[in-house]
Structures are given as C-alpha cells and as structure tokens.
Amino acid sequence: MTPLIDTALTLLIIFMITTPIIQNAIRVSLPKGQAKEDEGGSQELIVYIDKDKQFFFNGQKHARDELIELLKQRVGDQQDVRVYVKADQDVSYGEVIGLVDRLKVVAGVSHVILATQRLA
C-alpha cells in the first residue's frame, strides 16, 4: 500500500508543478505603461494575440471570427462582462483595435480592457 501512496503523491507534485507552466505557454510581450484603470477584478475572459497575429482563448488557438463567436456565446446576455486583451507589443495597433471593435460590435462585450505591463 505504501508504494501506491508514494506514487500518488509523486504524481500530485508533478501535476502541481506542470499546471502553471502549461497555462503560461502563450508568449506575449506586453507593452509597458503606468496607467491603472482596472482595480484587480477577476480576469476570466482573456484573449491573447501573439507576435505572429495568432489569437488564443482558454489556451487554444482560434481564428478571429471563430474567437468572436465563441466569446459571443460565452458572454450571452450578461451586461457587465470584461474581456481582457493581452496583445504582444509587436502587433500593429490596427490589428488590436480591429479585434476590440469586433468584440464590442459583434460579440456585444461592453468592457474591453487592454492589458499592459507595469513599468518598474
């Protein structure tokens, strides 16, 4: 019985270590800024745009139109939903604003927050 418990605890430790690594697999270098408009609300809906202009949501890559439809279903009739956009600093301004526009107009998201990295 002891080897079984040892194996279970070892697996538990491995999963505890690898889970945060898997969640942070999307590499985005955020632009730097000092403004802080969001007071630390929960960041449940986060859209990432990497330097290759690929869109990610829930750790999975999606086409832009597919992403908009997915968020539209996820938001539903909720009025006060916040969607965080974490775009790499090398992504063009037009690409980011195009996504924000589609989120607001098509998906019906009322609050879109552009994430930045705090200056040291």
Secondary structure, 3 states (H helix, E strand, C coil): CHHHHHHHHHHHHHHHHHHHHHHCCCCCCCCEECCCCCCCCCCCEEEEECCCCCEEECCEEECHHHHHHHHHHHHCCCCCCEEEEEECCCCCHHHHHHHHHHHHHCCCCCEEEECCEECC
